Amino acid sequence: MKKNLSEIKFEELKNKSFELILVVGMLCEVCEKSLGAKEKFLRRIQILSREDYLNLSNKASVHDRAEVDVENGKIYFYDHDFPGDLHPGCIEKL
């Protein structure tokens, strides 16, 4: 189960390693609804100290949101992008 990183305390992550995953939601230029998502493995990290935890929190602050799946050892950073694509129905409306 994923939880928002801001809800997770250091003690829950201490002495664990995680895969950092970036998920970018691709949005339609017209309606701003989802066209799909791209997922990319960034790297593996370990949370051994409070400094590691604070560094993770700082990294998360530049993304739209961050979620932690403690059971599966993954941390997801979510962003969105407008790649210049449109839904077929949105093209017809133009």
N, C-alpha and C positions, 0 to 999 in steps of 0.2 A: 504494500500500500504506500502510495506517495504522499508525502507531507510537504508543505511549504517550508523552505529552509529557515525562514524566520521563526517557525514554531518549534524547531529542533534545538535542543540544548547541546552544549559541548559534550557533556557526559554520554549522550546517546551515540555520538560519532567517534569518541575517543578510542584510540588503538584499532581503528578499522581502516581499510583501504576501499577506495571507490573509483569507478570509472566515471569520468566527466563526459557527458554527452550533450552536444549542442543540437537543439531542434529548432529549425527555422520554418515557420508557417509562411507559405507563399500565398499572397493575397491578390485578388483581382483588382486591377487599377480602377475599375468603374464602381463596383458594388462593395469592395473591400471585404468580401467573404472569401473563405478558404478555397484555394486551388489544390491544396495538398501540403505536404510537409517533407522537409529533407532532414535526415538525422545523420550526425557525424560524430564519431568517437574523437575526443580531444586528447585525453591522456588519463593515466591512473595516478591518483594521489593517496597519501596516507594522512590521517588526522592523528597526530601524536601529541600535540601541544595546543594550548589556547591560541598561540600565534598562528598555527596551521588553520585553526577554526576561523580566526579573524581574517586571515588571508582569503579563505574561501568566501566568507561573507562579503569582503570587498570586491572579489571577482564577480559575485552574483549581482552586485548592485548595478552593474552596467547592462544587465539583461532585463527583459520584460518581467520575468519571474524565474525562480529557481525552486525545484522540487527534489526531495530526497527519497529514494527507495532504499531504506536501511537494510531490509531483508535480502534484496538482490544486489546490494553494493553498487548502486548507481545514483549519480546526481545529474539531473537534467537542467540545463539552462535553456530557456525558451525566448525566442525572438521572433520578429515578423519582418517580411520583406515584400516589396512590390516589384516583381521581376519584369514588369512590362507586359504581362500576359493578361488575357481577358477570358471570361466564360463565353462560350458560343452565344448564349442568350443575351449577354451584355453587348456583344458586337452588333447583334441585330437591333438593339435599342438605340445605337448611335446614329 
